[in-house]
Structure formats: C-alpha cells, structure tokens
Amino acid sequence: MAVNYWYRKFLGDDVDDKVREKVLLFSVIAFIGHLTIYFLYQLEFIEISGETKTLVNSPLSSLYTPFSILLTYETYQLIRTLPSSFSNSVGKQYEVVTLLVVRDVFKRLADYTSDDEWVITGELGLILMECATFLILFYTALSYRKSSDVSDISKVEDDELDSFVHSKRIISLMLFVAFIVMAAYSFGTWTLAVIDGKGDVSREIFFSDFFTILILADILILLLSYRFTVDFGNLARNTGFILSTVILRVAIGAPGVSAIILFTLSGILGLAILRISSIFVEKRKTST
C-alpha cells in the first residue's frame, strides 16, 4: 500500500498532468530568457567568454534550453512507463534518445558556418547523418508505441502479476529518486561551469549517467521476470531490448560519427527484435 501511495503521489496520472503544465510553462519562459540573453550579448550589454559563448552563437542556440527541459520531462515519462510492459519502456527510451539527437542537430546548426555551401564535409556531413539517424530512431520509437506487448507474463496468475507490477513500481520510485538527485547535481555543476566560462553543452551531461542507472534497472526487471516465465523467446526478446539500450548508452558518450553509427545500430536492432517477436507471436496465435 505504501509503494502504491508514493507511486501515485510522484508518478501517478494526476501528478503527470500538473507536471506537464508546469514543464510547458517553464520551457516557454526559459526559451524567452535564453533568447533575451542572446540579444543582450549581441548588443554588447553583457559580456560572455570562454566555452559559454557557444550558448549565444546564434538565435538557434536558444532552442537548446527548452529542448533540454522537454528532454528532462520525457525522462520523467520514461520512469513512469517502467512498470508497464517492457516493450513500452524500451520504446520510451528511444523517444528520449530521438529528442536528444534533435537537440544535437539544433546545436550543430547554430554553430555551423561554411563558405563552401555545397561541399558535404565536416559539420555539414555530420548534420546530414544526424538527421538520417533521427528518422531511424523516430520510426523505431513509433514502432514500439504502435506494437502491442507480446510478453507471456500476462498469462500468469493475477496475484503473481500484481506482485511483479508492485516490484517494478518499487524500482520506478528508486529510479525517480536517482533522477532527481542526478538532475539537480548535473544542473548545479553545469551552472557553476557556465559562471566560470566553461559551460559547453553536451549530451553526456546527465543522460550518460542516467542511462547507466536505467540499464541496471532494466536488468533487474529482466531478472525478476524469470520468476514468471521460462519462455526462451520472451526472455531473449527482453535481453535484446537491454542490448539495444546498452548501445544507446555507449552512443551517448561516443564522439562524432561513432555516435551516429551506434544510434543507428541500436535503432535497427530494436526494430529487428520487435519485428521478429511479432512474427513468431502471430504464428503462435494462428497455430493455436
């Protein structure tokens, strides 16, 4: 009862509605604030030095702030999705990474300058590759959202299923606490770096460490699921989902083209696992 109470209090639907409203309002205010700082810098009313100047290189740089806030909210949504089906949880992870890649594209566009407009090299080539990666990840995320859960866990007794969901809610609450602590620490250290002129922006800030914790949570849920099913197809599918998440984690910390290749590999692997699972589930249904 205590777990359900705290879950509803911090991760329930009613709380989510309130959080969404505040996040959207905060995103608009932060966007206007960042844009204001940009114009003040251009008009030389304020002085910004060091790596922090990348935040005011272009009006497009102001898009980084609201997208960072929306990414944080999507991470909160990911934690809320964890007690549901494994495939839904993995799909939400792809949604978060898709927005992460979009944010990187905005950053590169804000920093991009080239005299050779039609030469597809350097930063322009990375922008094109990241846009292609975005399409793959976007399609992957929508495919997971569209797919139904093919887990055999739903076939167990109601009491056992409730126990499994209860365990996943405990994990979600633990992950939520880690999310709050890590987000506060990342924002605090980044703010201090900005003040010192070293506040460059990177997808490794917060998300690298959070996805590491998320992988551990996924593995724990996978181990708990062994109590309810011994079906190899189901266990192998969930293990494959974790593998795709691990690749996402490595991609977040990888530089340049390596990150793009790993993001694309994870998307293709996720789609393949989902497709193969769906095919065999349909065959199983028709045979019975």
C-alpha positions in Angstrom: 0.0 0.0 0.0 2.8 2.4 0.8 4.5 1.8 -2.5 1.3 2.4 -4.4 0.7 5.6 -2.4 4.1 7.0 -3.2 3.9 5.9 -6.8 0.6 7.8 -7.3 2.0 10.8 -5.4 5.1 11.2 -7.6 4.4 9.2 -10.7 0.6 8.9 -11.0 -1.5 10.3 -13.8 -2.9 13.2 -11.8 0.6 14.3 -10.9 1.7 14.0 -14.5 -0.9 16.4 -15.7 0.3 19.0 -13.3 4.0 18.4 -14.1 3.2 18.7 -17.8 1.6 22.1 -17.4 4.5 23.4 -15.4 7.1 22.0 -17.7 5.5 23.6 -20.8 5.3 27.0 -19.0 8.9 26.7 -17.8 10.0 25.8 -21.3 8.4 28.9 -22.8 9.9 31.2 -20.1 13.4 29.6 -20.4 13.2 30.0 -24.2 12.4 33.7 -23.9 15.1 34.1 -21.3 17.8 32.4 -23.4 16.7 34.5 -26.4 16.9 37.7 -24.3 20.4 36.8 -23.2 21.4 36.3 -26.8 20.2 39.7 -27.9 21.8 41.4 -24.8 25.1 39.7 -25.8 24.8 40.8 -29.4 24.0 44.4 -28.3 27.1 44.2 -26.0 25.0 44.9 -22.9 26.6 41.8 -21.3 29.9 40.0 -21.8 30.3 36.2 -22.2 33.6 34.5 -22.6 35.1 31.0 -22.9 33.1 28.0 -24.0 29.9 29.6 -22.7 29.9 31.7 -25.8 28.6 28.7 -27.7 25.3 29.3 -26.0 24.9 32.7 -27.7 26.4 32.0 -31.1 23.1 32.1 -32.9 19.4 32.6 -32.2 19.1 28.9 -32.8 21.2 28.3 -29.7 18.2 29.3 -27.7 16.4 26.2 -28.8 18.8 24.1 -26.7 17.2 25.3 -23.5 13.5 24.4 -24.0 14.5 21.1 -25.6 16.7 20.3 -22.6 13.7 20.9 -20.3 11.4 18.8 -22.6 14.0 16.0 -22.6 14.0 16.1 -18.8 10.2 15.7 -18.8 10.4 12.8 -21.3 12.9 11.1 -19.0 10.3 11.5 -16.2 7.8 9.9 -18.5 10.2 7.1 -19.1 10.3 6.4 -15.4 6.5 6.4 -15.3 6.4 3.8 -18.1 8.7 1.4 -16.4 6.0 -0.6 -14.5 4.1 -1.2 -17.7 5.3 -3.6 -20.5 8.9 -4.0 -21.2 8.4 -3.0 -24.9 6.7 0.2 -23.9 9.5 1.1 -21.6 12.1 0.5 -24.3 10.0 2.5 -26.8 10.1 5.4 -24.4 13.9 5.2 -24.2 14.0 5.5 -28.0 11.7 8.6 -27.8 14.1 10.2 -25.3 17.2 9.5 -27.4 15.3 10.7 -30.6 14.8 14.1 -28.9 18.4 14.0 -27.7 19.6 13.7 -31.3 17.3 16.5 -32.4 18.8 18.7 -29.8 22.3 17.9 -31.1 21.2 18.8 -34.6 19.9 22.2 -33.4 23.3 22.8 -31.7 25.2 21.9 -34.8 23.0 24.2 -36.9 23.6 27.0 -34.5 27.3 26.6 -34.7 27.6 25.8 -38.4 29.4 28.3 -40.7 30.8 27.4 -44.1 32.0 29.2 -47.2 31.7 26.0 -49.3 27.9 25.8 -49.2 27.6 22.7 -51.4 30.5 20.6 -50.0 29.2 17.8 -47.9 32.0 17.5 -45.5 32.8 18.3 -41.9 30.0 19.6 -39.7 27.5 19.7 -42.6 28.1 16.0 -43.2 27.5 15.3 -39.5 24.3 17.3 -39.6 23.0 15.2 -42.6 24.0 12.0 -40.9 22.3 13.0 -37.6 19.1 13.9 -39.5 19.1 10.4 -41.1 19.7 8.9 -37.6 16.8 10.9 -36.2 14.5 9.4 -38.9 15.6 5.9 -37.9 15.2 6.5 -34.2 11.9 8.3 -34.8 10.5 5.4 -36.8 11.8 2.9 -34.1 10.1 4.9 -31.3 6.7 5.0 -33.2 7.0 1.3 -34.0 7.3 0.4 -30.3 4.4 2.7 -29.4 2.3 1.0 -32.0 3.2 -2.5 -31.1 1.3 -4.5 -28.5 3.1 -6.2 -25.6 3.9 -9.8 -26.7 5.1 -10.8 -23.2 4.0 -14.1 -21.8 4.0 -12.7 -18.3 0.4 -11.6 -18.8 -0.5 -15.3 -18.8 0.4 -15.9 -15.1 -2.0 -15.7 -12.2 -3.3 -12.3 -11.2 -1.7 -12.4 -7.8 1.7 -13.1 -9.3 1.2 -10.4 -11.9 0.3 -7.9 -9.3 3.4 -8.8 -7.3 5.6 -8.3 -10.5 4.0 -4.9 -11.1 4.5 -4.0 -7.5 8.2 -4.8 -7.8 8.5 -2.7 -10.9 6.9 0.3 -9.1 9.5 0.0 -6.3 12.2 0.1 -9.0 10.5 3.1 -10.6 10.4 5.0 -7.3 14.1 4.2 -6.7 14.9 5.4 -10.3 12.8 8.6 -9.7 14.9 9.4 -6.6 18.1 8.9 -8.6 16.6 11.0 -11.4 16.0 13.9 -9.1 19.5 13.7 -7.5 21.3 13.3 -10.8 19.3 16.1 -12.5 20.0 18.5 -9.6 23.7 17.6 -9.5 24.1 17.9 -13.3 22.3 21.3 -13.4 24.3 22.6 -10.5 27.7 21.6 -11.8 26.8 22.9 -15.3 25.7 26.3 -13.9 28.9 26.7 -12.0 30.8 25.8 -15.2 28.8 28.5 -17.1 29.8 31.1 -14.5 33.4 30.1 -14.9 33.1 30.3 -18.7 33.4 26.6 -19.2 29.7 25.7 -19.7 29.8 24.0 -23.0 26.7 21.9 -23.9 26.9 18.1 -24.4 24.5 15.2 -24.5 26.7 13.5 -21.9 25.5 15.9 -19.2 23.0 13.9 -17.1 22.0 11.4 -19.8 25.2 9.4 -19.8 24.9 8.6 -16.1 21.1 8.2 -16.1 21.1 5.7 -18.9 23.7 3.7 -16.9 21.3 3.5 -14.0 18.5 2.8 -16.4 20.3 -0.2 -17.8 20.8 -1.6 -14.2 17.0 -1.1 -13.6 16.2 -2.9 -16.9 18.5 -5.8 -15.9 16.8 -6.1 -12.5 13.4 -6.2 -14.1 14.6 -8.9 -16.5 15.8 -11.0 -13.6 12.5 -10.6 -11.8 10.6 -11.7 -14.9 12.4 -15.1 -14.8 10.1 -15.9 -11.9 7.0 -15.6 -14.1 8.1 -17.1 -17.4 10.7 -19.5 -18.7 9.8 -19.0 -22.4 13.1 -18.6 -24.3 11.6 -16.3 -27.0 10.3 -13.8 -24.4 13.4 -13.8 -22.3 15.7 -13.5 -25.4 13.5 -10.6 -26.7 13.8 -8.7 -23.4 17.5 -9.4 -23.3 17.8 -8.0 -26.8 15.9 -4.8 -25.7 18.5 -4.4 -23.0 21.3 -4.8 -25.5 19.8 -2.0 -27.6 19.7 0.2 -24.5 23.3 -0.5 -23.8 24.2 0.5 -27.3 22.2 3.7 -26.8 24.2 4.4 -23.6 27.5 3.9 -25.4 26.4 6.1 -28.3 25.6 9.0 -25.9 29.2 9.1 -24.7 30.7 8.5 -28.2 32.0 11.3 -30.4 31.0 12.4 -33.9 30.4 9.7 -36.5 30.9 6.9 -33.9 27.8 8.1 -32.0 25.7 8.3 -35.2 26.7 4.7 -36.2 25.8 3.4 -32.7 22.5 5.2 -32.6 21.6 3.8 -36.0 22.7 0.3 -35.0 20.6 0.5 -31.9 17.5 1.6 -33.8 17.9 -1.1 -36.4 18.5 -3.8 -33.7 15.4 -2.6 -31.8 13.3 -2.8 -34.9 14.6 -6.2 -35.9 13.8 -7.6 -32.4 10.4 -6.1 -32.4 9.6 -7.4 -35.9 10.9 -11.0 -35.2 9.0 -11.2 -32.0 5.8 -10.0 -33.7 6.1 -12.6 -36.4 6.6 -15.5 -34.1 3.8 -14.4 -31.8 1.4 -14.2 -34.8 2.4 -17.7 -35.9 1.9 -19.0 -32.3 -1.6 -17.4 -32.3 -2.6 -18.9 -35.7 -1.3 -22.4 -34.7 -3.4 -22.4 -31.5 
